[in-house]
Amino acid sequence: MSTINLDRECGCFRRSNLENNTSFASKDDALMQAQAMVNHMNTKFCSKHGFTLSEDGENFNITMGQPVQAAAPTGGCCGGGHCD
């Protein structure tokens, strides 16, 4: 038996049809669902938070943290192509 646990439920999660502490007979099924949840939450939710997936034995934990930011341009360049 494998379980998907979300450490904190944000407002977007509570308004969604996703469920916390969901159990699966198969670890593979739990992994596929956990990956789908993380992808959905990172792309469809409001982006105030980022979500990461980790494995703990037979269980999967989804952690809410800082949103994933795009990599900042290096060297002070804005990336517009005119700083060469």
N, C-alpha and C positions, 0 to 999 in steps of 0.2 A: 504494500500500500504506500503510495506516494502522495504528498500534499503540497499544494501551492499556498504559500503564506505571504501576504503583503504586510510590511511592517507598520505602515500608517496609511489610512484611507483619506485621501484628499476629497474635496467637494466634487471634483470631476468623477472620481471613482464612485462615490456614493450615488451620483446621479446616473451612472452608467448601468448597463445590465450585467456587468462583470461581478463575480463573486469571490470573496476572500475565503481562505481556509478550505479550498476545494480538494477533495481526495479522489485519487484514481487508482485502479487496480494495477495498472501498468506504469512503470517509471517512464517509459518512452512516451506514453500518452500525456503524462503530466508535463514532461519536458516540452513537447510540441505545444501544449496549451499555454504553458508559462511563457514561451517565446512569443507566441501570438499575442498574449496579453501585453507584454512589455512593448512590443512593436506598436500595438494599437494605442497604448497609453502615451508613448513617446511621439506619435504622429497625430493623434486625434484629440488629445486633451489640450488644455489651454497653454501648455509649455511653461508654466510657472515652476514646474518640477521636472526632473529627469528621473527615469526609472531604470534600475539595473537588476539583472538576474544573477543569482548565485546558487550553487548546489551545496546541499548539506546532507551528505549520505543519500538517503532515498527521497529527501524532500527538496523543494525549490523555494528560495526566498526572493521576493521582489522588494527592493529597497528604494524608497523615495528620497531623492537628493536634489542637488542643483541641476538645472537644465543643461543639456549638452549644448555647448556654444560652438559655433563655427570657428575654425582656426583663424586667429588674427593675422593679418599680413605682417611680414617681418620687415625690419629696417625702417619703420615709420612710413612705408609706402602704402597708399590707399588701394593699390591693385588696379588702378585705371590705365596703366600702360604708359604713362607719361613721365615716370620718375627715373627712366633709364639713364 
